[in-house]
Amino acid sequence: MRNSYSPRTKLIKLRTDKGFTQEQMARLLKIKRATYANYETGYRNPSLEIVIELKKILGVTEDKFFLPDKDTKSTTTNLKEAT
């Protein structure tokens, strides 16, 4: 079984759950919309400063931002199931 978690899909989910568009997020972060879109597509990684601002805007902690949701199986669990 493959783990479907990725930071970019997490970012999209957090943004859409809050009801923000990419344009709104870019404006709040004081960056271009294309730059923000690149974070969601995985073409670019946000700087530490941007990650800190993202956490504030989205109202999440590090574990919510970087780790899969609890209902998503971890890679470790998937590896155990495969053996």
Buried (B, 14 or more C-beta within 10 A) or exposed (E): EEBEBEBBEBBBEBBEEEEBEBEBBBBBBEBEBEBBBBBBEEEBEBEEEBBEBBBEBBEBEEEEBEBBEEEEBEEEEEEEEEE
